[in-house]
Amino acid sequence: MLHFLSPGFAWALAAPALILVLYLLRRRFLPRQVPSVFLWRKSVKDYAANRPFQRLMKNLLLPLQILAALALALALMRPAIPGGTAGKTVLIFDVSGSMQAESAGRSRLDLAKEEALALMRTLPAEEKITVLAAGEETERLALNAEREEAEKAVASVTCGRYGADLDRALALADAVARDGEAETGANVIVYSDSFRRSQVTVRGGAFALTIVNCGEGAENRAVYSLEASDGQAFARVANFGEDCSVSLTCEADGVLCDAREAEVPAGETAGISFAIPETAEHVRVSLREKDALAADNTAEAAVKHAVTRTVAVTSDSVFLESALRVHPDLTVVRTEVKALPSTQADLYILGTDPLIVTTALPEEGYDPEAAGFGPFTWKAEETEVSGYPVPAISDCPLTKGLTMKDVFFRSVRPVSGGKAAVSLNGEAVIAYADGAAVLGFDLHNSNLPLKYDFPVLIQNTLDWLLPAETTGGDDTEKLMPMAESDVRMVAPDDEADTAQTRSDQGRELTAILLAVFLVLLLAEMGVSRYVG
């Protein structure tokens, strides 16, 4: 049975009738004086043919023009033959920040849309298409829609700034595939730039999965951290490419106040400080050089105002004291464990292995021999770390600006409870919860205190537990995660699972009708020249 994918163009079928009316109506002639009546015989025939509502004379142009108009009208209505049994197709678009990366002036998302639109043209006319946008949350843009509606949904897909939860999107796709009684199941296509089959943790038996990774790898630089306090702003720049020189500008409340240049080695980071007015409320730091991803070239932050706080410390650690000393707004008080109940402080830093940072002591107090504190527990014995495993970083307040590059541990006490900030071999070594954080290792058993990550970690922990006051509130947009800024690599496409069974798919006849229209138009032009 013939179907029309764009039936709204049915009004074009009136074109043949209009042509017929034009042939029936008489053309109006103006009186003219002629030197001869030799051509009157032919003029009389034309006149007879143009008298209104008379029998049409034999004329090859008329059927050619009517057929051409009919072919064009049908082409606009996009007829299609269903051909085989239609099923379900689910299109999942990765809308993470890295999908904005451009090459040759086109983003990865643009390429994904083109791939999806080309695929939809090959589907049966009655195929039910679902379109999902997978970001931090999964957005359903079309559900079991016809092709025209699905094309509009694909065109409306836009990128976010953060990561993509593709597992949740696949779980929703599985639910869509199982809904209904379609015998052919569903085909799910994921359009991404980094997704691999090994990352799939949610699988359903109701669909076949295809992964299409779009785009090309490119070098990129990013402003991935920005802090501002009275009179100073501090930004960190990451270089995902070769050695380069970067230039940055700093604006305070919309007015340019400082500019800096810095050399950033390949694959490394660099810190740049800016002078800002004491009265500034918001700052904005921007990279001036263009690169593959413009969305991470700018960072904004509210200016924090120092408030004097007291920190009580029970351990004797040079590394810790050095990290705390850079904060003039902190008053560090060293105390004994037994004197803690009578020590008044805004923050307590307890023990050494593990190191506990908390805003309040539990009612039963702090026991250095216990294998737990608040919601946290840890192993009583240290675990030796073999080799040089790479720490895994979670996106959380404690890890803002952290890379943990070339950070190693000799031994750790894996922490349970709370949320993991940094993990080693799948076990948390830095964890946090409301009002507390735990470093599950002795600082002397790691090279972390020798890295720039350590003062950044301490600063983040202080900001999390003792938030500073800001002017006008901190309503700036979160920075793009470093994982999204690294666009040097694009994962290869993954071959599809065994595709859900389809018989011969339907075919759209638009191209054939357009070809017929062009042939008839050329024929009409040739006949008109001959008749003329």
C-alpha positions as CSV (number, residue, x, y, z in Angstrom):
1,M,0.0,0.0,0.0
2,L,1.3,3.4,-1.0
3,H,2.0,5.9,1.8
4,F,2.7,9.6,1.7
5,L,5.3,10.9,4.2
6,S,4.4,14.6,3.6
7,P,0.6,14.5,2.8
8,G,0.4,18.3,3.6
9,F,1.6,19.0,0.1
10,A,-1.6,17.5,-1.4
11,W,-2.6,21.0,-2.5
12,A,-0.1,20.7,-5.3
13,L,-2.4,18.2,-7.1
14,A,-4.4,21.2,-8.1
15,A,-1.6,22.3,-10.5
16,P,-2.8,20.0,-13.5
17,A,-6.3,21.4,-13.2
18,L,-4.9,25.0,-13.3
19,I,-3.0,24.2,-16.5
20,L,-6.1,22.8,-18.1
21,V,-8.1,25.9,-17.2
22,L,-5.4,28.1,-18.7
23,Y,-5.7,26.2,-22.0
24,L,-9.5,26.5,-22.0
25,L,-9.5,30.2,-21.3
26,R,-9.1,32.5,-24.3
27,R,-6.1,34.7,-24.5
28,R,-6.8,38.3,-25.1
29,F,-5.4,39.9,-28.3
30,L,-4.8,43.6,-29.0
31,P,-5.8,45.0,-32.5
32,R,-2.9,45.4,-34.8
33,Q,-2.5,46.6,-38.4
34,V,-0.6,44.1,-40.6
35,P,0.8,44.4,-44.1
36,S,-0.4,40.9,-45.2
37,V,-3.1,38.4,-44.4
38,F,-1.0,35.4,-45.4
39,L,-0.8,34.1,-41.8
40,W,-4.5,34.6,-41.1
41,R,-5.2,30.9,-41.7
42,K,-3.0,29.8,-38.9
43,S,-4.1,32.7,-36.7
44,V,-7.7,31.6,-37.2
45,K,-6.8,28.1,-35.9
46,D,-5.1,29.5,-32.8
47,Y,-8.1,31.8,-32.2
48,A,-10.4,28.8,-32.4
49,A,-8.3,26.9,-30.0
50,N,-8.3,29.8,-27.5
51,R,-12.0,30.5,-27.4
52,P,-13.1,29.8,-23.9
53,F,-14.6,26.4,-23.0
54,Q,-14.4,25.0,-26.6
55,R,-13.2,21.5,-27.4
56,L,-9.4,21.3,-27.1
57,M,-7.4,21.1,-30.3
58,K,-4.8,18.4,-30.6
59,N,-1.7,19.7,-28.6
60,L,1.2,17.6,-27.3
61,L,2.2,20.3,-24.9
62,L,-0.9,20.0,-22.7
63,P,-0.5,16.3,-21.6
64,L,3.3,16.8,-21.1
65,Q,2.7,19.8,-18.8
66,I,-0.1,18.1,-16.9
67,L,2.0,15.0,-16.4
68,A,5.0,17.1,-15.3
69,A,2.9,19.0,-12.8
70,L,1.4,15.8,-11.5
71,A,4.9,14.2,-11.0
72,L,6.1,17.3,-9.1
73,A,3.0,17.3,-6.9
74,L,3.4,13.6,-6.0
75,A,7.2,14.1,-5.3
76,L,6.4,16.9,-2.8
77,M,4.0,14.4,-1.0
78,R,6.9,11.9,-0.8
79,P,5.2,8.6,-1.6
80,A,6.8,5.5,-0.3
81,I,6.1,1.8,-0.6
82,P,6.4,0.1,2.9
83,G,7.8,-3.1,1.4
84,G,8.8,-5.0,4.6
85,T,7.6,-5.1,8.2
86,A,8.5,-1.9,10.1
87,G,9.8,-2.1,13.6
88,K,11.4,0.3,16.1
89,T,14.6,2.4,15.9
90,V,16.0,4.3,18.9
91,L,18.5,7.0,18.2
92,I,20.6,8.1,21.2
93,F,22.7,11.3,20.9
94,D,25.6,11.9,23.3
95,V,25.2,15.6,24.1
96,S,28.2,15.9,26.4
97,G,30.5,18.9,26.2
98,S,33.0,17.2,24.0
99,M,30.4,16.8,21.2
100,Q,30.8,20.5,20.6
101,A,34.4,20.0,19.3
102,E,34.8,21.2,15.7
103,S,36.9,20.1,12.8
104,A,36.6,21.8,9.4
105,G,34.0,24.1,10.9
106,R,31.6,21.3,11.8
107,S,30.9,20.0,15.3
108,R,30.8,16.3,16.2
109,L,27.1,16.7,16.9
110,D,26.5,18.1,13.4
111,L,28.1,15.0,11.9
112,A,26.0,12.8,14.2
113,K,22.8,14.5,13.0
114,E,23.8,14.0,9.4
115,E,24.5,10.3,10.0
116,A,21.1,9.9,11.7
117,L,19.1,11.7,9.0
118,A,20.8,9.5,6.3
119,L,19.9,6.4,8.3
120,M,16.2,7.4,8.7
121,R,15.8,7.7,4.9
122,T,16.6,4.0,4.5
123,L,14.1,2.9,7.1
124,P,10.6,1.6,6.2
125,A,8.0,4.3,5.9
126,E,6.1,3.0,9.0
127,E,9.1,2.6,11.2
128,K,8.6,4.0,14.7
129,I,11.5,6.2,15.7
130,T,12.5,7.3,19.2
131,V,15.0,10.1,19.7
132,L,16.9,10.5,23.0
133,A,19.4,13.1,24.1
134,A,21.8,11.7,26.7
135,G,23.4,14.3,28.9
136,E,23.6,14.4,32.7
137,E,19.9,13.5,32.4
138,T,18.3,11.7,29.5
139,E,15.7,13.8,27.5
140,R,13.1,12.1,25.3
141,L,12.7,14.2,22.2
142,A,10.4,11.9,20.2
143,L,8.7,8.6,21.1
144,N,7.7,6.0,18.5
145,A,7.3,8.9,16.1
146,E,6.8,9.0,12.3
147,R,9.9,10.0,10.2
148,E,8.9,13.6,9.7
149,E,8.5,14.2,13.5
150,A,11.7,12.3,14.2
151,E,13.6,14.5,11.7
152,K,12.5,17.6,13.6
153,A,13.5,16.1,16.9
154,V,17.0,15.3,15.5
155,A,17.3,18.8,14.3
156,S,16.5,20.2,17.8
157,V,19.3,18.2,19.6
158,T,21.8,20.6,21.3
159,C,24.9,20.0,23.4
160,G,25.4,20.5,27.1
161,R,28.6,21.2,29.0
162,Y,29.0,18.2,31.1
163,G,29.2,14.4,30.7
164,A,26.6,12.0,29.3
165,D,24.9,9.2,31.2
166,L,24.6,6.7,28.3
167,D,23.7,3.8,30.6
168,R,20.5,5.5,31.6
169,A,19.7,6.3,28.0
170,L,20.3,2.6,27.1
171,A,18.0,1.6,29.9
172,L,15.3,3.8,28.6
173,A,15.9,2.5,25.0
174,D,15.4,-1.0,26.4
175,A,12.1,0.0,27.9
176,V,11.0,1.5,24.6
177,A,12.0,-1.7,22.8
178,R,10.0,-3.9,25.1
179,D,6.9,-1.7,25.0
180,G,4.4,-3.1,22.6
181,E,4.1,-6.3,20.6
182,A,6.5,-5.5,17.7
183,E,7.9,-8.9,16.5
184,T,10.9,-7.3,15.0
185,G,12.3,-5.8,18.2
186,A,14.3,-2.6,18.0
187,N,17.6,-1.4,16.7
188,V,19.4,1.1,19.0
189,I,22.0,3.4,17.5
190,V,24.3,5.5,19.8
191,Y,25.9,8.6,18.3
192,S,28.9,9.7,20.4
193,D,32.6,10.5,20.2
194,S,34.0,8.3,22.8
195,F,31.5,5.5,23.7
196,R,32.8,1.9,23.5
197,R,31.0,-1.4,23.8
198,S,33.2,-2.2,26.9
199,Q,31.5,0.7,28.7
200,V,28.0,-0.7,28.3
201,T,26.7,-1.9,31.7
202,V,23.0,-1.8,31.0
203,R,22.0,-4.3,28.4
204,G,18.6,-5.6,27.4
205,G,17.7,-8.5,25.2
206,A,15.1,-6.6,23.3
207,F,17.4,-4.6,21.0
208,A,20.5,-4.7,18.9
209,L,23.1,-2.1,19.6
210,T,25.2,-0.1,17.1
211,I,27.7,2.6,18.2
212,V,28.7,5.3,15.8
213,N,31.5,7.6,17.0
214,C,31.6,10.9,15.0
215,G,34.3,13.5,14.5
216,E,38.1,13.6,14.4
217,G,40.6,14.0,17.2
218,A,42.0,17.5,17.7
219,E,44.3,19.5,20.1
220,N,42.6,21.7,22.7
221,R,43.3,24.0,25.6
222,A,40.9,24.6,28.5
223,V,40.5,26.9,31.5
224,Y,39.4,24.2,33.9
225,S,39.8,25.9,37.3
226,L,39.2,29.5,38.6
227,E,39.2,30.9,42.1
228,A,38.9,34.6,43.0
229,S,39.3,36.3,46.4
230,D,40.0,39.8,47.5
231,G,42.3,41.4,45.0
232,Q,43.4,38.2,43.2
233,A,42.1,35.6,40.8
234,F,43.9,32.3,40.1
235,A,43.2,30.1,37.0
236,R,44.6,26.8,35.8
237,V,44.9,26.0,32.1
238,A,45.2,22.4,30.7
239,N,47.0,21.7,27.4
240,F,45.7,18.7,25.5
241,G,48.2,19.0,22.7
242,E,51.7,20.0,21.9
243,D,53.8,22.6,23.8
244,C,52.2,26.0,23.3
245,S,52.0,29.6,24.6
246,V,48.6,30.8,25.7
247,S,47.3,34.3,26.3
248,L,44.5,35.0,28.7
249,T,42.4,38.0,29.7
250,C,40.7,38.6,33.0
251,E,37.5,40.7,33.3
252,A,36.1,41.9,36.6
253,D,32.4,42.8,36.5
254,G,32.6,43.0,32.7
255,V,35.6,45.3,32.6
256,L,39.1,44.1,31.4
257,C,41.4,44.4,34.3
258,D,44.4,42.1,33.5
259,A,46.1,40.0,30.8
260,R,48.7,37.3,31.0
261,E,50.7,34.9,28.9
262,A,52.0,31.5,29.9
263,E,53.9,28.5,28.5
264,V,52.1,25.2,28.9
265,P,54.0,22.0,28.1
266,A,52.3,19.2,26.2
267,G,49.8,17.3,28.3
268,E,50.5,19.5,31.3
269,T,48.8,22.3,33.2
270,A,49.8,25.8,34.2
271,G,48.6,28.2,36.9
272,I,48.1,31.9,36.1
273,S,47.2,34.6,38.7
274,F,45.5,38.0,37.9
275,A,45.1,41.2,39.8
276,I,41.5,42.2,40.3
277,P,39.9,45.2,42.0
278,E,39.2,44.8,45.7
279,T,35.5,45.7,45.0
280,A,35.0,43.1,42.2
281,E,32.1,40.7,42.6
282,H,32.5,38.4,39.6
283,V,35.5,37.6,37.4
284,R,35.8,36.0,33.9
285,V,39.0,34.5,32.5
286,S,39.2,33.7,28.7
287,L,41.7,32.1,26.4
288,R,42.3,34.3,23.4
289,E,43.5,31.5,21.0
290,K,40.9,29.6,19.1
291,D,41.0,25.8,19.4
292,A,38.8,22.8,18.7
293,L,36.4,23.4,21.7
294,A,35.3,27.0,22.4
295,A,33.0,26.1,25.3
296,D,35.9,25.5,27.7
297,N,37.9,28.6,26.8
298,T,36.1,30.7,29.4
299,A,35.6,30.4,33.1
300,E,33.6,32.5,35.6
301,A,33.7,32.7,39.3
302,A,32.2,34.8,42.1
303,V,34.8,36.6,44.3
304,K,35.2,35.2,47.7
305,H,35.8,37.3,50.8
306,A,38.1,36.1,53.5
307,V,36.6,35.3,56.9
308,T,38.9,34.4,59.7
309,R,38.4,30.7,60.7
310,T,40.1,28.5,63.3
311,V,41.5,25.1,62.4
312,A,42.5,22.7,65.2
313,V,45.1,20.1,64.2
314,T,46.2,17.1,66.1
315,S,49.0,15.9,63.9
316,D,52.4,17.2,63.3
317,S,52.7,17.3,59.5
318,V,55.0,19.7,57.6
319,F,53.1,19.0,54.4
320,L,49.7,19.9,55.9
321,E,50.9,23.0,57.7
322,S,52.5,24.3,54.5
323,A,49.3,23.8,52.6
324,L,47.3,25.6,55.3
325,R,49.8,28.4,55.7
326,V,48.9,29.8,52.3
327,H,45.5,30.9,53.6
328,P,45.9,34.0,55.7
329,D,42.3,33.8,56.8
330,L,43.0,30.6,58.7
331,T,44.2,30.5,62.3
332,V,45.9,27.1,62.9
333,V,45.8,25.8,66.5
334,R,47.7,22.6,67.4
335,T,46.0,20.5,70.1
336,E,46.1,17.1,71.7
337,V,43.5,14.5,71.2
338,K,42.4,14.5,74.8
339,A,41.9,18.3,74.7
340,L,39.6,18.1,71.6
341,P,36.3,18.3,73.6
342,S,37.3,21.6,75.0
343,T,38.8,23.0,71.8
344,Q,36.6,25.5,69.9
345,A,37.3,25.5,66.2
346,D,35.6,25.9,62.9
347,L,37.4,22.8,61.5
348,Y,39.2,19.9,63.0
349,I,42.0,17.9,61.2
350,L,42.6,14.7,63.0
351,G,45.1,11.9,62.9
352,T,47.6,11.0,60.1
353,D,46.6,7.6,58.8
354,P,43.9,8.2,57.8
355,L,43.7,12.0,57.8
356,I,40.2,13.2,58.9
357,V,38.9,16.7,58.2
358,T,35.6,17.5,59.9
359,T,33.6,20.5,60.9
360,A,32.3,18.8,64.1
361,L,33.3,16.0,66.4
362,P,30.9,13.1,67.0
363,E,29.3,12.9,70.4
364,E,31.5,10.0,71.5
365,G,34.6,12.0,70.5
366,Y,37.5,11.0,68.3
367,D,39.3,7.7,68.9
368,P,42.6,7.4,67.1
369,E,42.5,3.6,67.4
370,A,39.1,3.1,66.0
371,A,38.6,2.0,62.4
372,G,35.9,4.5,61.7
373,F,34.7,8.0,62.0
374,G,31.2,9.3,61.5
375,P,29.9,7.6,58.3
376,F,33.3,6.3,57.3
377,T,35.1,3.1,58.0
378,W,38.4,1.8,56.9
379,K,40.6,-1.3,57.1
380,A,42.5,-1.7,60.3
381,E,45.6,-2.8,58.4
382,E,47.3,-0.9,55.7
383,T,47.2,-2.4,52.2
384,E,50.4,-2.4,50.2
385,V,50.0,-1.0,46.7
386,S,51.9,-2.9,44.0
387,G,53.0,-1.2,40.8
388,Y,51.8,2.3,39.8
389,P,48.0,2.2,39.4
390,V,46.5,5.4,38.0
391,P,44.1,7.0,40.5
392,A,40.5,7.4,39.3
393,I,38.9,10.9,39.9
394,S,35.2,11.4,40.5
395,D,33.6,14.7,39.5
396,C,32.9,16.2,42.9
397,P,33.7,19.4,45.0
398,L,37.0,17.9,46.3
399,T,38.5,17.1,42.9
400,K,37.9,20.5,41.1
401,G,41.1,21.2,39.3
402,L,42.8,17.9,40.3
403,T,44.6,15.8,37.7
404,M,46.4,13.2,40.0
405,K,48.9,12.8,37.3
406,D,52.0,10.8,38.3
407,V,50.6,10.5,41.9
408,F,51.6,7.2,43.5
409,F,50.9,5.5,46.8
410,R,53.0,3.0,48.8
411,S,50.2,1.9,51.0
412,V,46.6,2.9,51.7
413,R,43.6,2.2,53.9
414,P,40.6,1.9,51.6
415,V,37.6,3.9,52.9
416,S,34.0,2.8,52.9
417,G,31.0,5.1,53.5
418,G,30.3,8.5,52.1
419,K,31.1,9.3,48.4
420,A,34.4,8.4,46.7
421,A,36.4,11.4,45.4
422,V,39.6,9.5,44.4
423,S,39.8,5.7,44.0
424,L,42.6,3.3,43.5
425,N,42.0,-0.1,42.0
426,G,38.3,0.4,42.5
427,E,38.5,1.3,46.2
428,A,38.1,4.8,47.6
429,V,41.2,6.4,49.1
430,I,39.7,9.9,49.4
431,A,36.0,10.1,50.4
432,Y,33.7,12.8,51.6
433,A,30.3,13.3,53.2
434,D,28.3,16.2,54.7
435,G,30.7,18.0,57.0
436,A,33.7,15.6,56.7
437,A,36.3,14.2,54.4
438,V,38.8,11.3,54.9
439,L,42.2,10.8,53.2
440,G,42.7,7.0,53.6
441,F,46.6,7.1,53.6
442,D,49.5,8.6,55.4
443,L,50.8,11.6,53.6
444,H,54.3,10.3,54.0
445,N,53.3,7.1,52.0
446,S,52.5,9.0,48.9
447,N,54.2,11.6,46.7
448,L,50.9,13.6,46.6
449,P,52.2,16.3,49.0
450,L,55.0,17.0,46.5
451,K,52.6,17.7,43.7
452,Y,50.6,20.8,43.0
453,D,47.5,18.7,43.4
454,F,47.9,18.6,47.2
455,P,47.3,22.3,48.0
456,V,44.5,22.3,45.4
457,L,43.0,19.3,47.3
458,I,43.3,21.1,50.6
459,Q,41.8,24.3,49.2
460,N,38.9,22.3,47.7
461,T,38.3,20.6,51.0
462,L,38.3,23.9,52.9
463,D,35.9,25.4,50.3
464,W,33.6,22.4,50.7
465,L,33.6,22.4,54.5
466,L,34.1,26.1,55.2
467,P,32.5,27.9,52.2
468,A,33.7,31.5,51.9
469,E,31.3,34.4,51.6
470,T,30.7,35.7,48.1
471,T,29.3,38.9,46.8
472,G,26.1,38.6,44.9
473,G,26.0,34.8,45.3
474,D,27.8,32.3,43.2
475,D,25.3,31.8,40.3
476,T,28.0,31.2,37.7
477,E,27.9,28.2,35.4
478,K,29.9,25.1,36.4
479,L,33.2,24.6,34.6
480,M,33.4,21.9,32.0
481,P,34.9,18.7,33.3
482,M,38.5,18.0,32.2
483,A,37.4,14.7,30.7
484,E,35.2,16.6,28.2
485,S,38.0,19.0,27.3
486,D,40.3,16.2,26.1
487,V,39.2,15.8,22.5
488,R,42.4,14.4,21.1
489,M,40.9,11.0,20.5
490,V,37.7,9.7,18.9
491,A,36.7,6.1,19.6
492,P,36.3,3.9,16.5
493,D,32.8,2.8,15.5
494,D,31.5,-0.5,16.9
495,E,30.0,-3.1,14.7
496,A,26.3,-3.7,15.3
497,D,25.0,-6.7,17.2
498,T,23.0,-9.1,15.1
499,A,20.4,-6.7,13.7
500,Q,16.8,-7.2,14.4
501,T,15.2,-9.1,11.5
502,R,13.8,-6.9,8.7
503,S,12.3,-8.1,5.4
504,D,13.0,-6.0,2.3
505,Q,12.6,-2.5,3.5
506,G,10.3,0.0,1.9
507,R,11.4,2.5,-0.6
508,E,10.6,6.2,-1.0
509,L,9.7,7.1,-4.5
510,T,10.5,10.8,-4.3
511,A,13.7,10.6,-6.3
512,I,12.1,8.6,-9.1
513,L,9.2,11.1,-9.4
514,L,11.7,14.0,-9.5
515,A,13.5,12.3,-12.3
516,V,10.3,11.8,-14.2
517,F,9.4,15.5,-13.7
518,L,12.8,16.6,-15.2
519,V,12.4,14.3,-18.2
520,L,8.9,15.6,-18.9
521,L,10.1,19.2,-18.5
522,L,12.9,18.6,-21.0
523,A,10.4,17.0,-23.4
524,E,8.0,19.9,-23.0
525,M,10.8,22.4,-23.8
526,G,11.7,20.4,-26.9
527,V,8.1,20.2,-28.1
528,S,7.5,23.9,-27.5
529,R,10.5,24.8,-29.7
530,Y,9.4,22.5,-32.5
531,V,5.8,23.8,-32.4
532,G,7.1,27.3,-32.2
